[in-house]
């Protein structure tokens, strides 16, 4: 083999297998990072939706009840899904 790595082909295969196994086990940190970022984005979305409900409360009193019910249902559904993950 002319790859610059010294050793028998079996040793090279073993080294590559070890490197691949180490690389594949490092995904758990990435998954937790994605989960945290997702939680932040959903949190920002719920803050914006809450502000929209407050705006409806101030500007359009007739549809306030519908907006609050929609907000609460969305929050409950999100919490149920998040608890399953």
N, CA, C and O atoms as a DFTB+ gen file, in Angstrom:
340 C
 N C O
     1  1       0.844      -1.188       0.000
     2  2       0.000       0.000       0.000
     3  2       0.874       1.229       0.000
     4  3       1.887       1.274       0.697
     5  1       0.503       2.203      -0.753
     6  2       1.280       3.416      -0.890
     7  2       0.549       4.617      -0.281
     8  3       0.532       5.693      -0.879
     9  1      -0.048       4.449       0.888
    10  2      -0.814       5.556       1.473
    11  2      -0.035       6.313       2.542
    12  3      -0.558       7.279       3.099
    13  1       1.172       5.918       2.841
    14  2       1.973       6.616       3.834
    15  2       1.836       6.047       5.231
    16  3       2.537       6.484       6.145
    17  1       0.947       5.079       5.418
    18  2       0.773       4.438       6.713
    19  2       1.576       3.151       6.703
    20  3       1.443       2.323       5.802
    21  1       2.417       2.997       7.728
    22  2       3.263       1.804       7.774
    23  2       2.571       0.720       8.579
    24  3       1.942       0.999       9.599
    25  1       2.686      -0.490       8.127
    26  2       2.116      -1.633       8.809
    27  2       1.522      -2.593       7.796
    28  3       1.442      -2.304       6.602
    29  1       1.119      -3.717       8.294
    30  2       0.521      -4.710       7.406
    31  2      -0.902      -4.279       7.041
    32  3      -1.502      -3.466       7.743
    33  1      -1.436      -4.818       5.955
    34  2      -2.808      -4.457       5.572
    35  2      -3.823      -4.756       6.669
    36  3      -4.804      -4.025       6.807
    37  1      -3.614      -5.799       7.442
    38  2      -4.534      -6.126       8.534
    39  2      -4.479      -5.064       9.632
    40  3      -5.511      -4.683      10.183
    41  1      -3.268      -4.587       9.949
    42  2      -3.132      -3.542      10.955
    43  2      -3.781      -2.242      10.485
    44  3      -4.413      -1.540      11.274
    45  1      -3.628      -1.927       9.213
    46  2      -4.225      -0.713       8.661
    47  2      -5.746      -0.807       8.706
    48  3      -6.421       0.164       9.049
    49  1      -6.289      -1.979       8.360
    50  2      -7.738      -2.171       8.420
    51  2      -8.244      -2.029       9.856
    52  3      -9.296      -1.434      10.091
    53  1      -7.502      -2.571      10.803
    54  2      -7.899      -2.457      12.203
    55  2      -7.885      -1.006      12.680
    56  3      -8.781      -0.572      13.403
    57  1      -6.854      -0.260      12.264
    58  2      -6.781       1.151      12.645
    59  2      -7.946       1.933      12.044
    60  3      -8.546       2.768      12.721
    61  1      -8.267       1.672      10.792
    62  2      -9.390       2.359      10.161
    63  2     -10.713       1.998      10.825
    64  3     -11.588       2.851      10.972
    65  1     -10.864       0.741      11.225
    66  2     -12.080       0.319      11.911
    67  2     -12.217       1.038      13.241
    68  3     -13.313       1.467      13.604
    69  1     -11.121       1.176      13.971
    70  2     -11.152       1.889      15.254
    71  2     -11.526       3.345      15.043
    72  3     -12.325       3.893      15.802
    73  1     -10.965       3.977      14.026
    74  2     -11.282       5.371      13.739
    75  2     -12.755       5.519      13.369
    76  3     -13.413       6.453      13.827
    77  1     -13.275       4.623      12.560
    78  2     -14.682       4.683      12.170
    79  2     -15.600       4.472      13.363
    80  3     -16.625       5.144      13.478
    81  1     -15.251       3.550      14.249
    82  2     -16.067       3.317      15.433
    83  2     -16.060       4.523      16.353
    84  3     -17.091       4.868      16.931
    85  1     -14.916       5.165      16.496
    86  2     -14.848       6.358      17.338
    87  2     -15.646       7.493      16.728
    88  3     -16.287       8.251      17.456
    89  1     -15.624       7.629      15.416
    90  2     -16.372       8.692      14.752
    91  2     -17.876       8.447      14.842
    92  3     -18.652       9.397      14.944
    93  1     -18.287       7.196      14.806
    94  2     -19.719       6.906      14.838
    95  2     -20.295       7.054      16.238
    96  3     -21.501       7.262      16.367
    97  1     -19.503       6.958      17.276
    98  2     -20.019       7.092      18.634
    99  2     -20.087       8.539      19.087
   100  3     -20.629       8.809      20.159
   101  1     -19.572       9.462      18.332
   102  2     -19.552      10.873      18.715
   103  2     -20.825      11.605      18.291
   104  3     -20.886      12.829      18.408
   105  1     -21.824      10.904      17.811
   106  2     -23.043      11.527      17.303
   107  2     -23.966      11.952      18.442
   108  3     -24.809      12.825      18.239
   109  1     -23.839      11.375      19.614
   110  2     -24.737      11.686      20.721
   111  2     -24.643      13.159      21.134
   112  3     -25.650      13.765      21.499
   113  1     -23.462      13.722      21.077
   114  2     -23.313      15.140      21.387
   115  2     -24.031      16.018      20.379
   116  3     -24.601      17.049      20.735
   117  1     -24.001      15.607      19.127
   118  2     -24.676      16.362      18.079
   119  2     -26.188      16.282      18.231
   120  3     -26.889      17.267      17.998
   121  1     -26.692      15.124      18.616
   122  2     -28.132      14.961      18.793
   123  2     -28.627      15.854      19.926
   124  3     -29.677      16.484      19.799
   125  1     -27.891      15.917      21.026
   126  2     -28.314      16.777      22.129
   127  2     -28.241      18.255      21.732
   128  3     -29.061      19.059      22.176
   129  1     -27.264      18.610      20.902
   130  2     -27.177      19.986      20.421
   131  2     -28.385      20.331      19.557
   132  3     -28.971      21.402      19.710
   133  1     -28.762      19.425      18.645
   134  2     -29.942      19.653      17.810
   135  2     -31.198      19.757      18.658
   136  3     -32.092      20.549      18.360
   137  1     -31.267      18.961      19.712
   138  2     -32.442      18.999      20.578
   139  2     -32.530      20.341      21.307
   140  3     -33.612      20.914      21.430
   141  1     -31.396      20.837      21.787
   142  2     -31.388      22.134      22.472
   143  2     -31.761      23.267      21.522
   144  3     -32.542      24.149      21.878
   145  1     -31.206      23.239      20.324
   146  2     -31.521      24.280      19.337
   147  2     -32.992      24.214      18.958
   148  3     -33.644      25.250      18.826
   149  1     -33.522      23.009      18.781
   150  2     -34.943      22.855      18.479
   151  2     -35.819      23.390      19.591
   152  3     -36.838      24.030      19.332
   153  1     -35.427      23.131      20.830
   154  2     -36.202      23.641      21.965
   155  2     -36.179      25.162      21.998
   156  3     -37.192      25.794      22.297
   157  1     -35.038      25.748      21.694
   158  2     -34.954      27.210      21.666
   159  2     -35.833      27.797      20.564
   160  3     -36.533      28.786      20.785
   161  1     -35.797      27.193      19.388
   162  2     -36.616      27.699      18.281
   163  2     -38.097      27.560      18.581
   164  3     -38.872      28.469      18.285
   165  1     -38.502      26.442      19.161
   166  2     -39.909      26.265      19.520
   167  2     -40.294      27.250      20.616
   168  3     -41.394      27.802      20.596
   169  1     -39.400      27.474      21.568
   170  2     -39.669      28.456      22.623
   171  2     -39.861      29.851      22.067
   172  3     -40.761      30.577      22.489
   173  1     -39.021      30.226      21.123
   174  2     -39.172      31.538      20.480
   175  2     -40.494      31.607      19.721
   176  3     -41.166      32.639      19.727
   177  1     -40.864      30.513      19.074
   178  2     -42.145      30.461      18.364
   179  2     -43.322      30.640      19.302
   180  3     -44.278      31.341      18.970
   181  1     -43.264      30.012      20.478
   182  2     -44.361      30.164      21.430
   183  2     -44.401      31.562      22.030
   184  3     -45.482      32.070      22.327
   185  1     -43.255      32.190      22.211
   186  2     -43.240      33.579      22.680
   187  2     -43.895      34.482      21.644
   188  3     -44.700      35.348      21.988
   189  1     -43.548      34.278      20.371
   190  2     -44.155      35.085      19.303
   191  2     -45.658      34.822      19.210
   192  3     -46.440      35.749      19.000
   193  1     -46.059      33.566      19.364
   194  2     -47.492      33.253      19.327
   195  2     -48.213      33.874      20.516
   196  3     -49.347      34.334      20.379
   197  1     -47.579      33.894      21.667
   198  2     -48.163      34.547      22.840
   199  2     -48.326      36.037      22.628
   200  3     -49.331      36.621      23.033
   201  1     -47.333      36.657      21.990
   202  2     -47.453      38.084      21.670
   203  2     -48.580      38.332      20.674
   204  3     -49.268      39.350      20.754
   205  1     -48.771      37.412      19.744
   206  2     -49.874      37.544      18.788
   207  2     -51.220      37.428      19.497
   208  3     -52.170      38.125      19.142
   209  1     -51.306      36.550      20.496
   210  2     -52.541      36.433      21.276
   211  2     -52.804      37.727      22.035
   212  3     -53.940      38.197      22.097
   213  1     -51.753      38.301      22.612
   214  2     -51.925      39.583      23.315
   215  2     -52.359      40.700      22.362
   216  3     -53.180      41.545      22.721
   217  1     -51.810      40.700      21.159
   218  2     -52.197      41.701      20.172
   219  2     -53.668      41.538      19.807
   220  3     -54.387      42.527      19.664
   221  1     -54.118      40.287      19.656
   222  2     -55.523      40.042      19.357
   223  2     -56.409      40.473      20.507
   224  3     -57.519      40.962      20.298
   225  1     -55.914      40.291      21.728
   226  2     -56.671      40.711      22.906
   227  2     -56.877      42.214      22.903
   228  3     -57.937      42.709      23.287
   229  1     -55.866      42.926      22.472
   230  2     -55.958      44.392      22.459
   231  2     -56.773      44.889      21.268
   232  3     -57.598      45.790      21.423
   233  1     -56.558      44.322      20.089
   234  2     -57.180      44.871      18.883
   235  2     -58.530      44.250      18.542
   236  3     -59.424      44.957      18.077
   237  1     -58.700      42.954      18.759
   238  2     -59.925      42.280      18.310
   239  2     -60.448      41.396      19.440
   240  3     -60.028      40.248      19.584
   241  1     -61.356      41.931      20.229
   242  2     -61.838      41.220      21.416
   243  2     -62.660      39.985      21.077
   244  3     -62.723      39.052      21.878
   245  1     -63.289      39.959      19.912
   246  2     -64.192      38.856      19.575
   247  2     -63.450      37.535      19.357
   248  3     -63.976      36.469      19.676
   249  1     -62.261      37.598      18.827
   250  2     -61.523      36.372      18.486
   251  2     -60.462      36.011      19.523
   252  3     -59.625      35.143      19.274
   253  1     -60.488      36.658      20.664
   254  2     -59.484      36.390      21.693
   255  2     -59.618      34.978      22.251
   256  3     -58.612      34.295      22.445
   257  1     -60.830      34.536      22.508
   258  2     -61.049      33.206      23.072
   259  2     -60.511      32.126      22.134
   260  3     -59.866      31.181      22.589
   261  1     -60.766      32.252      20.847
   262  2     -60.259      31.285      19.867
   263  2     -58.731      31.270      19.850
   264  3     -58.119      30.204      19.780
   265  1     -58.122      32.441      19.913
   266  2     -56.665      32.539      19.883
   267  2     -56.045      31.892      21.120
   268  3     -55.026      31.208      21.023
   269  1     -56.659      32.108      22.275
   270  2     -56.132      31.521      23.509
   271  2     -56.273      30.003      23.475
   272  3     -55.350      29.286      23.861
   273  1     -57.424      29.509      23.014
   274  2     -57.624      28.057      22.930
   275  2     -56.617      27.436      21.966
   276  3     -56.044      26.388      22.264
   277  1     -56.397      28.068      20.819
   278  2     -55.424      27.565      19.847
   279  2     -54.021      27.534      20.445
   280  3     -53.281      26.569      20.251
   281  1     -53.662      28.575      21.161
   282  2     -52.340      28.659      21.779
   283  2     -52.156      27.556      22.820
   284  3     -51.122      26.889      22.839
   285  1     -53.144      27.363      23.675
   286  2     -53.045      26.354      24.727
   287  2     -52.995      24.942      24.127
   288  3     -52.220      24.101      24.582
   289  1     -53.817      24.685      23.111
   290  2     -53.807      23.366      22.465
   291  2     -52.447      23.103      21.812
   292  3     -51.910      22.001      21.925
   293  1     -51.892      24.102      21.135
   294  2     -50.572      23.937      20.511
   295  2     -49.504      23.681      21.565
   296  3     -48.613      22.857      21.354
   297  1     -49.578      24.364      22.681
   298  2     -48.606      24.169      23.753
   299  2     -48.714      22.772      24.351
   300  3     -47.693      22.135      24.610
   301  1     -49.924      22.288      24.572
   302  2     -50.114      20.949      25.133
   303  2     -49.623      19.878      24.160
   304  3     -48.966      18.921      24.570
   305  1     -49.939      20.035      22.881
   306  2     -49.487      19.064      21.878
   307  2     -47.966      19.044      21.809
   308  3     -47.358      17.977      21.731
   309  1     -47.359      20.214      21.837
   310  2     -45.901      20.272      21.791
   311  2     -45.289      19.605      23.020
   312  3     -44.300      18.881      22.897
   313  1     -45.853      19.834      24.189
   314  2     -45.321      19.213      25.406
   315  2     -45.467      17.695      25.362
   316  3     -44.576      16.975      25.812
   317  1     -46.568      17.207      24.831
   318  2     -46.748      15.762      24.702
   319  2     -45.728      15.153      23.735
   320  3     -45.145      14.106      24.015
   321  1     -45.522      15.810      22.610
   322  2     -44.547      15.306      21.636
   323  2     -43.144      15.360      22.227
   324  3     -42.361      14.424      22.062
   325  1     -42.825      16.449      22.911
   326  2     -41.483      16.612      23.486
   327  2     -41.222      15.558      24.546
   328  3     -40.093      15.086      24.677
   329  1     -42.244      15.177      25.307
   330  2     -42.034      14.164      26.344
   331  2     -41.794      12.772      25.726
   332  3     -41.173      11.914      26.354
   333  1     -42.281      12.557      24.511
   334  2     -42.053      11.279      23.840
   335  2     -40.653      11.168      23.252
   336  3     -40.134      10.064      23.080
   337  1     -40.042      12.305      22.945
   338  2     -38.720      12.288      22.304
   339  2     -37.645      11.905      23.270
   340  3     -36.474      11.841      22.896
